[in-house]
Amino acid sequence: MPAGHQVTTYFWQDIRPGGESVPSAVVSLIPRLVGNATTPYTLTITFNEILEPGGTPIAPGPPEILTFRRGDVQGDGDIDVFDRMFGSQYLAELRTIGEINPVNMASVRHDGDSGDKMSVFDSMFISQYLAELRDAYYN
């Protein structure tokens, strides 16, 4: 995944206009953390109903519970120099997306209304936070 990639989760559904099966996104979830670096946040995703393309119900699984903390790139519950390092290594393609928490990284520096993207600035903001040049809101 290249630097500057937006973190987005899509849920797809087949819609059949005129008998054709056309996959269409019915939900786009773009989490944006607006809290501070010291507070973890929990997001619970629950589906009440899931249908196959033919309309047959599929039993929803258990809720998906995700915990986020701005700047905790490695996902260990702390924000330290390793988070900056993991973020920089990911951007240099030395780590995979599965080795970092992309929402925690992308949410460090807010990139505007189009959504947060992972960039070198997120790693820089973490370094500045650790050096006490930025507050827990990364201001």
N, C-alpha and C positions, 0 to 999 in steps of 0.2 A: 504494500500500500504506500503510495508516494506521500511525501511531506505535504501538509496542507489538506489532507483528506478529511472530509466531514464525517463524523460518526453518526450513522443513521441506521435504524432498524426498520425493516419493512415486513409487513404481513400481507401475503398474497391470497387472492381468491379468483377462481375461474368465473368469468361472466360470459354468457353465451348469447350475444346478439345475433339473431338470424341463424341460430343453430351452430355458430362457430364458437369454439372455446378460445377465449382471449384472456390471458392472465392479466389482472389489473390489481394495482396496489389499493387496498382498502384502508390501510392504516400506515402511517409513517410516524414513528416514534423517535424524536430527536431530544434526548435528555440534555438539559443545560443546568449545571450546578451553579447556583448564585450565592450560596452560603460562604462560609469561611473555611480555612484550611484546618481548623481545629475540631470541626464538628462532622461526624459521619452522618450520611443521609441514606435512608432505606427507601427503595422503590419496589412496590409489589405489583406485579402484572398478573391479572386474573382474567381468564376468558370464561364467560358464562355459557357460550354456545359456539361450537365449531361444526361446520357442515362440509361434507365432501362436495365436489362439483355437482353431483346428482341430487344433492339435498339431503343425503343420509347423514344423520348426526354422528359426530365423532366425540367420544368421551373426552372432555377437557382434562388435561393433566393438572397436577397440583400447581398452585401459584408459583410464579418465578419471583424470587426475592433477591434483589441486587442491592449491594451496599456500596456507596460511593463516598469519596472524600477528595476534595479538590487538591491536586498535587501529589496524591499517593499513587504514583505511576506504577510501581511494582506491586501494589495491592497488599502490603503487609500491615497496614494500619498506622504506619508512621510516615512522616515526610522528612526525608534526609537526603544526603548527597547522592545516594543510590537511585533515588527517583529521578533526579536530574540526569544521571548517567544512563539509566534505562531509557528515558525519553530520547536522549541524544543518540543512543545506540540504535533505537528503533528508526529514527529519522535517517540514519546512515545505513539502514538495511542490515544491521548486525544483529537485530532481534526481530522476532515475528510479532504480529498483532496478538497472538495468544500468550506472549510473555509479558504483556503490559496490560494495564487497564486504560483503554483509550478514552473513556469518558472522563476519568480523573485527570488525564493529561490535557485533553482538549479544553477542559473547563477552567484551566488555570488563567489563561488570558482570553477574555471574551472578544470575539472577532466580529461582532455586529449582528444585525438582524438576520443575516443569511445563515447563521449557525456557527458554532465553534469548530475550529479546525486545529489539528495538531501541527505545530511548527516549532522552529528553534526558539521562538519567543516564549513558548511555554516552559521550556527547559531553563531559559534565562531568567524568567520570573521566579521559578523555584529557587534558583541560586540566589537571587536578590532577596527572596523571603528568608532563606536560611541565614543570610548575612545581615538580616534585620534592616534591609533597605526598603522592604515592602512589608505592609501589615498582613494579617491573616486573610484579608479579602483581596490580596495581591494588588493593592493600590499603592 
